Amino acid sequence: MYGLVRVLLWPLVYILYRPNVEGMENFPKKGKTIVYSNHICALDPVVMVCVLPRQISFMAKVEIFRNPILAWMFKKVGVFPVKRGFADISAIKNSLKVLNNGGVFGMFPEGTRSKDGKLQEFSRGIASIAHKSKATIIPVAIIDKYRYFKPLKLRIGKPLCFESYFEQKSNTELLDQMAVEMRQTIKKMLG
């Protein structure tokens, strides 16, 4: 189902937004991978599905799953619900399952779209998942605003080197530090 959805969305995304992707060589061809990005538009996950070469499983706010048709479709393409505002154990387990199976987990650690385009604070949830999974962590910066028929620039960064964090025991301070570093990486990539 994921492949079919991607094939259907790909022409629309490339005609309407003409994604220009830098750094594709940084994206791993295999292995457990966390891809995270700034969040400026509801279309962000759609664009990432179309431009990145591997299937991505995203978290999406639980409210979207209230519509039974959308819920069925999202589940078929690997999207799973998350209750925002606190540690949703079920969502964490789902993300770790994707990663432990060698898949790609995608997340927008700001927790919601930025209305003014400015990078918001990151939740420590992504750091917790990264620490537990010890996955390769890939930052993606969505540089431009979405405008019809104007190129949308995305920049894929090099994998973050978090081995020193992975060797330490997880605690709130460590996870906050990881989340701050992940945010700073995106901030630098945005320029």
C-alpha positions in Angstrom: 0.0 0.0 0.0 2.9 2.4 0.8 4.4 2.0 -2.6 1.0 2.6 -4.3 0.4 5.8 -2.2 3.9 7.0 -3.0 3.4 6.4 -6.7 0.1 8.4 -6.6 1.5 11.3 -4.6 4.9 11.6 -6.3 3.8 13.3 -9.5 1.6 15.8 -7.6 4.4 16.7 -5.2 6.9 17.1 -8.0 4.6 19.1 -10.2 3.3 21.4 -7.5 6.4 21.9 -5.3 9.4 20.7 -7.3 11.4 19.4 -4.4 15.1 20.2 -4.6 17.0 17.8 -2.3 20.6 18.3 -1.2 22.6 15.6 0.7 20.8 12.5 -0.5 24.1 10.7 -0.2 23.7 11.1 3.6 20.6 9.0 3.8 21.3 5.3 4.7 20.3 2.7 2.2 19.6 0.2 4.9 19.5 -0.3 8.7 17.4 1.3 11.5 17.2 5.0 10.9 15.4 7.9 12.6 14.7 10.8 10.2 13.5 14.0 11.9 12.7 17.5 10.5 11.4 20.9 11.3 7.6 21.1 10.8 6.2 24.0 8.8 3.2 22.5 6.9 0.8 19.5 7.0 2.4 18.4 3.8 5.9 17.8 5.3 5.4 14.0 5.8 3.9 13.7 2.3 7.0 15.4 0.8 9.4 13.3 2.8 7.6 10.1 1.7 8.1 11.2 -1.9 11.7 12.4 -1.8 13.3 9.8 0.6 14.1 6.4 -1.0 12.9 4.1 1.9 9.5 3.6 3.5 9.0 5.9 6.5 6.7 5.2 9.5 5.5 8.4 11.1 3.7 9.3 14.3 0.6 11.4 13.8 -1.6 13.1 16.3 -4.3 10.7 17.6 -7.1 13.2 16.5 -6.5 12.3 12.9 -7.4 8.7 13.6 -10.9 9.5 14.7 -11.9 9.4 11.0 -12.2 5.6 10.3 -11.3 6.0 6.6 -8.2 8.0 7.4 -7.3 5.7 10.3 -7.5 2.7 8.0 -5.4 4.4 5.3 -2.8 5.7 7.7 -2.4 2.3 9.4 -1.9 0.6 5.9 1.0 2.9 5.1 2.7 2.6 8.5 1.5 5.7 10.3 0.6 5.2 13.9 -1.1 7.5 16.5 0.5 9.5 19.3 -1.1 11.3 22.2 0.7 14.6 22.4 1.7 16.3 25.6 3.0 13.4 27.5 5.0 10.2 27.1 2.8 7.9 25.0 4.2 4.4 25.7 2.2 2.8 22.9 3.7 5.3 20.3 7.2 4.7 21.7 6.8 1.0 21.4 5.5 1.3 17.8 8.5 3.4 16.9 10.9 1.0 18.5 9.3 -1.9 16.7 9.8 -0.1 13.3 13.5 0.5 14.2 14.2 -2.9 15.6 12.9 -4.4 12.3 15.5 -2.3 10.5 13.0 0.3 9.2 12.9 4.1 9.1 11.0 6.1 11.7 10.1 9.7 11.0 9.3 12.3 13.5 8.7 16.1 13.8 10.0 16.7 17.3 8.5 20.2 17.6 5.3 18.3 18.2 3.2 20.6 16.0 3.6 22.8 13.0 5.3 26.2 13.4 2.9 28.9 12.5 5.6 31.5 11.9 8.2 29.2 10.4 10.5 29.6 13.4 12.0 26.5 14.9 10.3 25.6 18.1 11.7 23.6 21.0 12.1 19.8 20.6 10.4 17.3 22.8 12.7 14.8 24.5 10.6 12.0 23.0 12.8 11.8 19.9 15.9 11.6 22.1 14.4 8.8 24.2 13.6 6.8 21.1 17.0 7.5 19.7 18.7 6.5 22.9 16.7 3.2 23.3 17.1 2.2 19.7 20.7 3.4 19.0 19.5 4.0 15.4 21.3 6.2 12.8 19.8 9.7 13.2 19.4 11.8 10.1 18.3 15.4 10.2 16.3 16.9 7.3 15.7 20.7 7.1 12.8 22.0 5.0 14.2 25.3 3.9 11.6 27.1 1.9 7.9 27.8 2.3 5.4 25.8 0.2 4.5 27.8 -2.9 2.9 26.3 -6.0 5.3 25.7 -8.8 8.3 27.1 -6.9 11.1 24.8 -5.9 10.9 23.6 -2.3 14.4 23.1 -0.9 15.2 20.2 1.5 18.6 19.5 3.0 19.5 16.1 4.3 22.3 16.3 6.9 25.0 13.9 7.8 24.1 11.3 10.5 24.5 12.6 14.0 27.3 11.1 16.1 25.5 10.2 19.3 27.6 7.1 20.3 28.8 8.9 23.5 25.2 9.5 24.5 24.3 5.9 23.7 27.0 4.7 26.1 25.4 6.6 29.0 22.5 5.6 31.2 19.3 7.4 30.1 18.0 10.3 32.3 16.1 13.5 31.8 19.2 15.7 31.6 20.9 13.4 29.0 17.7 13.3 26.9 17.2 17.1 27.1 20.8 17.5 26.0 20.3 15.2 23.0 17.1 17.0 22.0 18.9 20.4 22.2 21.7 19.1 20.0 19.2 17.7 17.5 17.4 21.1 17.4 20.7 23.0 17.0 21.6 20.8 14.0 18.4 21.6 12.2 18.8 25.3 13.1 22.3 25.4 11.5 21.0 23.6 8.4 18.2 26.2 8.1 20.8 28.9 8.0 
